[in-house]
């Protein structure tokens, strides 16, 4: 009897969470019949859960008769969580998990005021590893992280950057453009010895709500530990890591939903 009660309680909770996701991610006004059809549950079951959520102020009656909308408690909870959201805070435990999986150093980076900076790192346990300085500006025309930024910024801004780089005779802008285009197609960047000789880099972008570019993740390793047969697993890893961070930050892009295969 007790097990049956727990099962029923668990199912009711699942329905409630499913309904809240509908309000949060799809549209703000739903009626019992719409919810029932969307979640493949009975109308009476949908109505019971909607009424419970209304009683707890997670939902409110909508202006349209018989429908519900987001209530004050859900708005309040969202506002409180939004104040607590910080990209570094969100990213650190996720990066730690992925570093634990691959045992290579990973970084979180952002691009602000025309500067690439690395904001945090989780290091591997190998004695031979590459260190990037935290909070120090780096050039974006070299390295895997820089190419992710160039592939993610608005096209007009990138055009201005390329135009400026043409003044630097050490930069092959046409080759850089081709590499950036590859990042757009594959969803990740791969470099060998660009910023520092003998260092491999894999990088992927992180997007937030409304597809806003927030930054990215970078995996680095010495070339002596890199094997071609692991290229795809490394690329998939940085994309999964970036996607998981993006999902928490509110992205609805397909990249952000492919957390684990």
N, C-alpha and C positions, 0 to 999 in steps of 0.2 A: 504493500500500500504506500509505504514511504517512498519507494523507488518510483512508483507511478506518479506521485505528487511532484517529485523532483523533475521527472521527464516533462510533465505538463508545464511546470514552471520554466524549464529551459526552453521549451517551444514557444511559450508566451514571450520570453525575453528575446528570442530570435526574431519573432514577428515585430516586436517593438523596435528593435534595432534596424530591421529591414525597412520599416516605415519611416524612421528618422532619416535614414540614408536617402530615401525618396525625396523628402522635403529638403534635405541639405544639398543634394547633388543634381536633382533634376528640375523640379519646379516647386514653388512655395505654396500652391493651393492644390489640395487633393480632396476628393470625396470618397466615402466608403466603398462605393462600387468600383471606382478607378483603382484604388489601392488593392482591393480584393483581386481584381483582374490582373494587375501588374505583378502581384506577389503569388498568384495562384493559390489564394486562400478563400475561405467562404466570406460572404459579405458580413454575416453576423460576427465572425471572428475579427474581421477588420474593424468593425464598428466598436467592439469591446475594447480593443487595444487603443483605438483613436480616442475613445472616451477617457480611458485611463491616463493617456498622455495629456489630454486636455485638463483633467483634474489636477495633474502635477505641474501645470502651466508650461509644459514643453510645447503644447499646441494651443491655438486659440480658434474660436469660430471665425471663419472668413466672411467677407462681405457677401459672397455668393452663398445663398441658402444651402445648408447641408454639407458645406465643405469646411475644411480646416486649413489653417495657415500656421507658420512658425510662431510659437508663443514666447513670452518674455523670458522664461527660464532658459530656453535654448539660445536665444539671442545673448543673454547675459553670460552663459557658459562659453559661447563662442568668443565674446569680447575678452573674457578673462584669459582663455587659452591663447588668444592672439597676442595679448600683452606678454605672455610667457615665451612665445615662439622666438627663437634665435637660431639662425642657420648653423652656427658653430655648435650650440648646445644640442640641436637635433641631430647633427651629423656625427658627432664624436662616437656615440655608442654604435652607430651603424658602421662607421669606418673600422672600429675595433673588431667588430664581428667579421668583417671581410678580411682584415689583416690576419686575424686568427685562422681564416680559411686558407690563405695563400702564403702567409709569412713573408710578405714583402711590404716595404714602406708605402704608405698612402698619405695623400695631402688633400685638404679642402682648399680651394682657391676662389677668389672673387675678382671682379673687375669694376673699379669705381674711379671716377675722375681721371679716366684715361690711363689707369695703372692696374697692372696685374699684381696681386699680392697673395701669398699663401697664408691662410689664417689659422690653420692648425695642422698637426701631423700626428699620425700613429705609426711608430717605428716597428720594424721587424726585429727579430732576435739575432739576426746574423751580425757578425762583427764587421763585415764588409757591407756598407750601405751608404747611400747618398743623402747628404743633408742640404735642404733648402732653407734659407733664413725666413723666419716667420715675420710678416708685417713689413718686409722690405720690398719696394717696387722692382719688378722684373720686366724686361722687354717682352713684347708679345709676338715678335716676328720669329722667335726661335722657341723650340720646345713644344711638347704635346699640348700643354695647357693653353699656350698662346693661340694655337691653331683652333682649339675648341672655342675660344673667345671670338676669334675672327669669323668662325662659322656660325656663331650665334647672335652677333650684334646686328642691328638694323643695317640694311644694304647701303644706305647713304653714308652712314658713319664708317662703314668698312671701306667704301670708295675713298673717303678722305684719308683714311689711314694708309691705304695702298699708295695714294698720290704722294703723301708725305714720305713714305718709305722709298719711293723712286729716287729721292735725293741722296739716299745712302747707297753708294756703289757696291757696298759689301752684301747687299740684299738682292737676291734674284726674285723680283716681285712676281713675274709670270709663273715661276715654279711654285712660289708660295701660294698663289691663287689656285693652282691645280691641287695642291695638297689640302687647302681649305675646302675646295669643292668635294674632295674625297671624304672629308669629315662629314660634310652635309649628307652624303649618300650613305655612309656606313654607320654614322652615329657615334663614332669614336675617333680618336687621333692616336697615331703610333709614330714614334720617332726613335732614331738611333744616334746617340752622340751629338745631338744638336746643341744643347746648352753646355754639356760637359762631355768630353770624349769618354766613351766606354759605358755610358749610361743609357738604358732603355726607358722609354716613357709610354704609358698608355693613359689616355684621358677621355672623359665623357662629360657632357654638360648636365647641369641641374636646372630645371625650370620650375617655377612656382605657379600660382593661380594666374589665369588669363595668359598662360604661356610666356610669362615674363622670365627672361634669363637671369638666374641668380648667381651662377658661378659653375663650378665643376669639381670633379674628383680626379686625382692623378695618382697612378701607381708607378713607382720607380724601382729599378733593380740594376745591378751591374750586368753588363753584357755577358760576362762569364757565366752567369746563372740562367741566362735566357736560352730556351730551346724552341725552335720553330714549331714543333708539334704542340706546344702549349700556347701558341699565339691566339687562337680562337678562344680558348678558355679564359685567358687574361682579358681579352677584349670584352667577352661576355660578362666577366666579373665587374669591370669598371662600369659597364652599362647598367648592370643590375643594381650596383651600389648607388649610382647616380639616380636611377629610377626610384629606388626606395626612399631616398632623401626627398626627391621631388614629390612623391606621393604624400609624404607627411606634410610637405610644405604647400599642398593644395593643388598640385597639377593634376589635370585630367587627361594629359597626353598619353597615348598608348605606351610610350617609353616608360612612363611613371607607373604603369600598372603591371608591367612584366617583372614582378619582384623576384620570383624564383622559378626556374624551369625544372 
